[in-house]
Amino acid sequence: MAAPKKGRRAPASQGHPGRTLILVLIAMAGLVGGMFYSGTLTPRLGIDLAGGTSFTLAAQNQPGKPNAINETNMKTAAGIMERRVNGLGVTESEVQTQGSNHIIVNIPKGTDAKQARQQVGTTAQLGFRPVLTTTAGTKTPEPKPSPSQGGANGKGKGDKASGDKAQPGTQQSPSAKPTTQGRAVTDSLKKAPSAKPTPSGKPSTPPAPPAPPGAAGIPPALQKQLNALDCSTKEGRAAAGEKAANTKPSDPIVACKQDGAQKYALGPVGVEGTDVSGAKAVFDSQQGQGWIVQMDFTSEGGKKFGDITGKLAAKAPPQNQFGIVLDGAVVSSPSVDKAIMGGGATISGGFTQQTAEDLGNMLSYGALPLSFKIDDETTVTAALGGEQLHAGLIAGAIGLALVVIYLVAYYRGLALVALASLGVSAVLTYTIMTLLGPAIGFALNLPAVCGAIVAIGITADSFIVYFERIRDEIREGRTLRPAVERGWPRARRTILVSDFVSFLAAAVLFAVTVGKVQGFAFTLGLTTVLDVVVVFFFTKPLMTLLARRKFFSDGHSWSGLDPKRLGAKPPLRRRRGAAPTTKEA
């Protein structure tokens, strides 16, 4: 009795190719829709194609460091500036040293030149200084000493003796009591009160007028500087910041808040910026502080920070605050009610997303070893780059035309599959490059255009590998539908190996190079990944569908799959009733 025949089931790779094609088309439509939704219809161009702004920065000597301007420090500063302006390394900003004391920074058009100027010129000298006293940012007259005069720095009855002369008329704030908790605290530092006066009269209100000279341990000369300081003008803030930035860390300073609303007398640096191991901007939705900057300290820095916050917590306002001074300006002055241990803290105080990200960026990428001033700022045109791009596009069009002619002449009907796949690859590449501009700052420069042109050959090579595998199966005497499925495993393996080598080369090139060469490597890697996506999710399903059409399955002379033209062997035959055998390629 003969065994019942079993129905043949299509291979897994052959089922539902139409659904795969529909998903690809939906993805393409989504990317195109994203372009129109974002309002960005063209890729962001690099400085060689779109022009931009060029800065020339001159290194400045620093107090106490007569030999700071050297080759090592200049290269270090250029590297930090490049990381700041490039972010992920694909925005195509150029940073290079020139001579012994100059750095040239080229920013492409479309980048905020003002923001870039602040990024490259900021030295990011950070210090945590204890607040001695604070008052409104305007210039204040010299107060006359009076035994009955109280001040913001006076300590109330019940304070612990600390060697300072107590001032009557001030009550101690409850938050000034030293903490008795020994657990590590990594919560956000409390934001200091505003400098605007209120009629409440409570100890938690903004500081009163400055204390008389010599009060609360403030040197008379420092108090005189504080009274003379005017933070309400841009010139006054700039002069105060420059003077504070050039003061030794061990000396007290007077400084302005960035907005000029307050001015401070600050003690020596308790924790330096080099003790900060990392910083990032985070939106605090739990405590409602808005944008904050989270900092992590080194092991030594965490100990220093714990010691200074422990000492500040035992003092009355405003001396329980410390000023976070960045390049001579106070960016925040949080108060402390207990020691902050654990090696982490946050900076809060009315940051916007942009200001928080800028501060985190500068602190993360490190402080410049030198200070700089901008000697020159010029606008760069794109005339030469435009001519080169025009010539490159002509060369790319000629190369594409030759590829099309070759495909039509050699593969005939199969050329339609190759051209459709090239079109899908082109749409995906263009839309992704366009969307990456506003997303990560990707800029298309001339080397990146070359990478995209080279990708045409890589993509066409994948099609040729698959087509030749199908034709080999037909030469063995198989019909088109089984030839498409049997040729795919071997073609797939070859395509993956080839694309992996190309992607590995692009990744290594991206990692070990800088500037424009990274643009070439990034584009080459992107198009290599897209080649795999197109071949697997478009070319293969499309061939599966076309194999069911009479024009291709019957081997029409213009299909490119004519058995006679390919020199096919007689069709493979099996004995009647024998079960079909399928051998994995």
C-alpha positions in Angstrom: 0.0 0.0 0.0 1.5 3.3 -1.1 2.0 6.0 1.5 -0.3 8.9 1.2 1.2 11.9 -0.4 2.1 14.9 1.8 1.3 18.3 0.6 4.3 20.5 -0.1 4.7 23.5 2.1 6.4 26.6 0.9 9.7 27.4 2.6 9.5 29.8 5.5 11.4 32.4 3.5 8.9 32.3 0.8 5.7 32.9 2.8 4.1 36.4 2.8 6.6 38.4 0.7 3.8 41.0 0.0 3.5 41.8 3.7 7.3 42.5 3.9 7.1 44.8 0.9 4.2 46.7 2.4 6.1 47.2 5.7 9.0 48.6 3.8 6.8 51.0 1.9 5.1 52.1 5.2 8.6 52.7 6.7 9.6 54.8 3.7 6.3 56.8 3.9 7.0 57.3 7.7 10.5 58.7 7.0 9.2 61.0 4.3 6.4 62.2 6.5 8.9 62.8 9.3 10.8 65.1 7.0 7.7 67.2 6.2 6.6 67.2 9.8 10.0 68.5 11.0 10.1 71.0 8.2 13.6 69.8 7.1 13.5 68.7 3.5 17.2 68.8 2.7 20.2 67.4 4.5 22.3 69.7 6.7 25.4 70.7 4.8 28.9 70.9 6.1 31.0 74.1 6.0 32.6 73.1 2.7 29.2 73.0 1.0 27.2 75.6 2.9 29.8 78.0 4.3 29.8 79.0 8.0 31.7 80.9 10.6 35.4 80.7 11.4 36.9 81.7 14.8 40.5 82.4 15.5 41.3 82.0 19.2 44.6 83.2 20.9 45.9 81.5 24.0 46.5 83.7 27.0 49.1 83.5 29.8 47.6 82.6 33.2 48.8 83.9 36.5 51.4 81.8 38.1 51.8 79.7 35.0 54.3 81.4 32.7 55.0 78.3 30.6 51.4 77.1 30.2 51.3 77.8 26.5 53.0 74.8 25.0 52.3 72.2 22.3 50.8 69.7 24.8 48.3 72.1 26.3 47.4 73.5 22.8 46.6 70.0 21.5 44.6 69.2 24.7 42.6 72.4 24.3 41.9 71.7 20.6 40.7 68.2 21.5 38.3 69.5 24.2 36.9 72.2 21.9 36.4 69.6 19.1 34.4 67.3 21.5 32.3 70.3 22.6 31.3 71.6 19.2 31.0 68.2 17.5 29.1 66.3 20.2 28.7 62.9 18.5 31.4 63.6 16.0 29.3 64.0 12.9 28.5 67.7 12.9 31.6 68.4 10.7 32.9 71.3 12.8 36.6 71.7 12.3 39.1 72.5 15.1 42.8 72.7 14.4 45.9 74.4 15.9 47.7 77.1 14.0 51.2 78.2 15.1 52.2 78.0 18.7 49.3 79.9 20.3 46.3 80.0 18.0 43.4 77.6 17.4 41.1 77.8 14.3 37.4 76.7 14.8 35.2 76.4 11.7 31.5 76.1 12.4 29.1 75.1 9.5 26.1 77.2 8.6 23.0 76.2 10.6 24.9 76.0 13.9 24.2 78.6 16.5 27.4 80.7 16.2 26.8 82.5 19.5 26.4 79.2 21.3 29.4 77.8 19.6 31.5 80.9 20.5 30.6 80.3 24.2 31.4 76.6 23.9 34.8 77.0 22.4 35.9 80.0 24.5 34.7 78.9 27.9 37.6 77.5 30.0 35.2 75.7 32.4 37.2 76.6 35.5 34.9 75.3 38.2 35.2 75.9 41.9 32.9 75.4 45.0 33.5 78.3 47.3 31.7 79.0 50.6 29.5 82.1 50.7 30.7 84.7 53.2 27.9 87.2 52.4 25.6 88.2 49.5 23.6 91.2 48.6 21.8 92.8 45.6 23.8 93.1 42.5 23.8 96.9 42.3 26.6 99.0 43.6 26.1 99.8 47.3 27.3 102.7 49.4 29.8 102.1 52.2 27.9 101.3 55.4 28.9 103.1 58.6 29.8 100.7 61.4 27.3 100.8 64.3 27.2 98.6 67.4 23.5 98.1 67.0 23.7 97.2 63.3 22.8 93.6 62.4 23.5 92.0 59.1 22.9 89.0 57.0 26.0 87.5 58.4 25.3 88.0 62.1 24.8 84.9 64.2 21.9 84.7 66.6 21.8 83.6 70.2 22.4 79.9 70.6 25.0 79.5 67.8 28.0 77.4 68.4 31.2 79.4 69.0 33.3 79.4 65.8 35.8 82.1 66.5 33.6 84.8 64.8 32.3 87.8 66.8 28.5 87.3 67.2 26.2 90.0 65.9 23.0 90.8 67.7 19.6 91.1 66.3 19.6 88.0 64.1 17.8 84.7 64.9 19.2 81.4 63.8 17.5 79.6 61.0 16.3 76.1 61.8 18.1 74.8 58.7 21.4 75.9 60.1 21.5 73.2 62.7 24.1 70.5 62.0 22.8 67.2 60.8 22.9 64.2 63.0 22.3 61.7 60.2 25.2 59.7 59.1 23.7 58.2 55.9 24.8 59.2 52.5 22.7 62.0 50.9 22.6 62.4 47.1 19.5 64.5 46.8 19.5 67.9 45.0 21.0 70.8 46.9 18.4 73.3 48.1 18.1 76.4 46.0 19.2 79.6 47.6 16.5 82.3 48.1 16.1 85.1 45.7 17.9 88.5 46.3 14.6 90.4 46.2 13.6 91.8 49.6 10.3 90.9 51.2 8.4 92.5 54.1 8.1 89.2 56.0 11.1 89.8 58.3 11.7 86.1 58.8 15.2 84.7 58.8 14.6 82.8 55.6 14.1 86.0 53.6 16.8 87.3 51.3 19.9 88.7 52.9 19.9 92.0 54.5 22.3 94.8 53.6 26.0 93.9 53.8 27.6 93.7 57.2 30.1 96.4 58.3 33.8 95.9 57.3 35.5 93.2 59.2 32.2 91.5 60.4 31.8 87.7 60.2 35.4 87.2 59.3 35.2 89.1 56.0 38.4 91.1 55.4 37.7 94.8 55.2 39.4 95.0 51.7 37.1 92.2 50.4 34.0 94.0 51.8 35.1 97.2 50.1 35.4 95.3 46.8 32.0 93.8 47.3 30.4 97.2 47.9 32.1 98.7 44.9 31.1 95.9 42.6 28.2 96.6 40.2 26.8 93.5 38.7 23.8 95.2 37.0 25.8 96.1 33.9 27.4 93.7 31.4 30.7 95.5 31.7 30.7 95.1 35.4 29.9 91.4 35.3 32.6 90.9 32.6 35.3 92.7 34.7 34.3 90.9 37.8 34.4 87.5 36.1 37.8 88.1 34.5 39.3 89.2 37.8 37.7 86.3 39.7 38.9 83.8 37.1 42.5 85.0 37.4 42.5 84.8 41.2 44.3 82.0 43.0 42.0 79.3 44.3 43.3 79.9 47.8 42.3 83.5 47.9 38.7 84.9 48.5 36.9 86.7 45.7 33.9 88.8 44.9 31.7 87.6 42.1 28.4 88.2 40.3 25.6 85.8 39.6 25.3 85.2 35.9 22.1 87.3 35.6 23.6 90.1 37.7 20.8 90.0 40.3 23.2 89.2 43.2 26.8 89.6 44.1 28.8 87.5 46.5 31.8 87.5 48.7 33.3 84.0 48.6 35.9 82.2 50.5 38.7 80.0 49.1 37.9 77.1 46.8 36.8 74.0 48.8 36.3 71.6 45.9 37.9 72.2 42.4 36.3 71.4 39.1 38.9 68.7 38.4 37.3 66.7 41.2 34.1 66.4 39.0 34.2 63.2 37.1 31.0 63.8 35.0 28.0 65.9 34.6 24.7 65.8 32.5 21.5 67.7 32.2 18.3 66.0 33.5 14.7 67.2 33.8 13.5 66.7 37.4 9.8 66.0 37.2 9.6 64.4 40.7 10.6 67.4 42.8 9.6 70.0 40.3 13.0 71.7 40.0 12.9 71.7 36.2 16.2 71.3 34.4 19.1 70.4 36.7 22.7 69.3 36.2 23.7 66.1 37.9 27.4 65.8 38.9 29.5 62.9 39.9 32.7 63.4 41.9 35.9 61.4 42.0 36.6 59.5 45.2 38.8 62.3 46.5 36.4 65.0 45.3 33.5 63.2 47.0 35.3 63.3 50.4 36.1 67.0 49.9 32.5 67.8 49.0 31.2 65.9 52.0 33.6 67.8 54.4 32.7 71.2 53.1 29.0 70.6 53.1 29.2 69.3 56.6 30.9 72.5 57.8 28.5 74.7 55.9 25.4 72.9 57.4 26.5 74.1 60.9 26.3 77.8 59.9 23.5 80.3 59.6 22.3 81.8 56.3 23.8 82.9 54.1 27.0 81.2 55.3 25.3 77.8 54.9 25.5 78.3 51.2 28.3 77.7 48.7 28.8 79.4 45.4 29.3 77.2 42.3 31.7 79.5 40.4 32.2 78.8 36.7 34.8 81.1 35.0 34.4 83.7 37.6 30.6 83.8 37.6 28.3 82.2 40.2 26.0 79.8 38.4 24.2 78.7 41.5 24.4 79.2 45.3 22.5 76.3 46.9 22.1 76.1 50.7 23.1 73.1 52.7 21.3 71.6 55.8 23.3 68.4 56.1 26.5 66.9 54.8 26.2 65.5 51.2 28.1 62.2 51.0 28.2 59.5 48.4 30.1 61.3 45.6 27.1 62.8 43.8 25.2 66.1 43.8 23.0 68.2 41.5 23.1 71.9 40.5 19.7 73.6 40.3 18.5 77.1 40.1 16.3 78.1 37.1 18.1 76.4 34.3 16.6 76.1 30.9 17.2 73.0 28.8 19.8 74.8 26.8 21.7 76.3 29.7 21.7 73.0 31.6 23.0 71.1 28.6 25.7 73.6 27.9 26.9 73.5 31.5 26.8 69.7 31.6 28.6 69.6 28.2 31.5 71.8 29.4 31.9 70.0 32.7 31.8 66.6 31.1 34.4 67.4 28.4 36.7 69.0 30.9 38.3 72.3 31.6 40.6 73.9 29.1 44.2 74.0 30.2 44.5 77.5 28.8 42.4 80.6 28.6 41.6 82.0 25.1 40.3 85.2 23.6 38.7 85.4 20.1 41.0 87.4 17.9 39.0 87.1 14.7 35.6 86.0 13.5 34.9 85.7 9.7 32.2 84.2 7.5 33.3 81.4 5.2 31.7 81.0 1.7 30.9 77.8 0.0 31.9 78.7 -3.5 34.8 76.2 -3.9 32.9 73.4 -2.2 29.9 74.1 -4.4 32.0 73.7 -7.5 33.5 70.4 -6.2 30.0 69.1 -5.3 28.7 69.9 -8.8 31.7 68.0 -10.3 31.1 65.1 -7.9 27.5 64.9 -8.7 28.2 64.8 -12.4 30.7 62.0 -11.8 28.2 60.1 -9.7 25.5 60.5 -12.4 27.9 59.1 -15.0 28.8 56.2 -12.8 25.1 55.4 -12.1 24.3 55.6 -15.8 27.1 53.1 -16.6 25.8 50.7 -13.9 22.2 51.0 -15.3 23.5 50.3 -18.9 25.4 47.2 -17.6 22.4 45.9 -15.7 20.0 46.2 -18.6 22.4 44.7 -21.1 23.5 41.8 -19.0 20.5 41.1 -16.7 17.6 42.5 -18.9 14.4 42.0 -16.9 16.2 41.5 -13.7 17.6 45.1 -14.1 14.1 46.3 -13.0 14.6 44.6 -9.7 18.0 46.1 -9.2 16.8 49.6 -10.2 13.8 49.4 -7.9 16.1 48.3 -5.0 18.5 51.2 -5.8 15.6 53.6 -5.7 14.5 52.3 -2.3 18.0 52.5 -1.0 18.3 56.1 -2.3 15.1 57.2 -0.6 16.0 55.6 2.7 19.5 57.2 2.6 18.3 60.6 1.7 15.5 60.7 4.3 17.7 59.3 7.1 20.5 61.8 6.4 18.0 64.6 6.4 16.4 63.6 9.7 19.8 63.1 11.3 20.7 66.7 10.7 18.4 68.2 13.4 18.5 65.0 15.5 22.3 64.6 16.1 23.8 67.5 14.0 24.9 65.3 11.1 26.3 67.5 8.3 26.8 66.3 4.7 30.2 67.3 3.4 32.2 66.4 0.3 33.7 63.2 1.7 30.3 62.1 2.9 28.9 62.6 -0.6 31.8 60.4 -1.8 30.7 57.8 0.7 27.2 57.8 -0.6 28.4 57.4 -4.2 30.7 54.5 -3.3 27.6 52.9 -1.7 26.0 52.6 -5.1 28.6 50.0 -6.1 28.2 48.2 -2.8 24.5 47.9 -3.2 24.7 46.9 -6.8 27.2 44.2 -5.9 24.7 42.6 -3.5 22.1 42.3 -6.2 24.6 40.8 -8.6 25.5 38.1 -6.0 21.9 37.1 -5.6 21.1 37.1 -9.3 24.1 34.9 -10.1 23.1 32.4 -7.5 19.6 32.2 -9.0 21.1 31.8 -12.5 23.4 29.0 -11.3 20.4 27.1 -10.0 18.6 27.5 -13.3 21.8 26.2 -15.1 21.4 23.1 -12.9 18.0 22.4 -14.4 15.7 23.9 -11.8 12.7 26.1 -12.5 12.6 29.7 -11.3 10.6 29.4 -8.0 12.8 26.7 -6.4 15.9 28.5 -7.9 15.0 31.7 -6.1 14.6 29.9 -2.7 17.7 27.6 -3.1 19.9 30.4 -4.3 19.0 32.7 -1.4 20.9 31.0 1.5 24.3 31.0 -0.3 23.7 34.6 -1.6 22.7 35.7 1.9 25.9 34.4 3.4 28.1 36.1 0.8 26.2 39.4 1.1 26.5 39.4 4.9 30.2 38.7 4.9 30.9 41.4 2.3 28.8 44.0 4.1 30.3 43.1 7.5 33.8 43.8 6.1 32.7 47.2 4.7 31.0 48.2 7.9 34.0 47.1 10.0 36.3 49.2 7.8 33.9 52.2 8.2 33.7 51.8 12.0 37.5 51.6 12.4 37.9 54.6 10.1 35.4 56.6 12.1 37.1 55.7 15.4 40.6 56.6 14.4 40.0 59.7 12.3 38.6 63.2 12.9 36.9 65.9 10.9 35.8 65.4 7.4 37.1 61.8 7.1 34.6 60.8 9.8 31.9 62.1 7.6 33.0 59.7 4.9 33.2 56.8 7.4 29.8 57.6 8.9 28.0 57.7 5.5 29.8 54.5 4.3 28.7 52.7 7.5 25.1 54.0 7.2 24.7 53.0 3.6 26.2 49.5 4.3 23.6 48.9 6.9 20.8 50.1 4.6 22.1 47.7 1.9 21.5 44.8 4.2 18.0 46.1 5.0 17.1 46.6 1.3 18.4 43.2 0.1 16.7 41.3 2.9 13.4 43.2 3.1 12.8 44.4 -0.5 15.0 42.6 -3.1 14.3 39.1 -1.8 10.5 39.4 -1.4 10.3 41.1 -4.7 12.1 38.3 -6.5 9.8 35.8 -4.7 6.7 37.6 -6.1 8.2 38.0 -9.6 9.0 34.3 -9.8 5.3 33.6 -9.8 4.8 35.8 -12.9 4.7 34.0 -16.3 7.2 36.4 -17.9 10.0 35.4 -15.5 8.9 31.8 -14.6 8.7 30.7 -18.2 12.1 32.2 -18.9 11.3 34.8 -21.4 14.2 35.9 -23.5 14.1 39.4 -22.1 13.6 38.2 -18.5 17.4 37.6 -18.0 16.5 34.0 -16.8 16.1 32.2 -20.2 17.3 28.6 -19.6 18.6 28.3 -23.2 20.7 31.5 -23.0 22.1 30.3 -19.6 23.0 26.9 -20.9 20.7 25.0 -18.5 20.9 21.2 -18.1 17.8 19.1 -18.8 15.2 19.5 -16.0 15.8 17.5 -12.9 13.4 14.5 -12.8 12.5 12.1 -9.9 10.8 8.8 -9.9 7.0 8.8 -9.9 5.6 8.7 -6.3 9.0 9.4 -4.7 8.9 12.0 -2.0 10.7 15.2 -2.9 14.0 15.8 -1.2 15.3 19.2 -0.4 18.9 19.7 0.4 19.9 22.7 2.4 22.4 24.8 0.5 
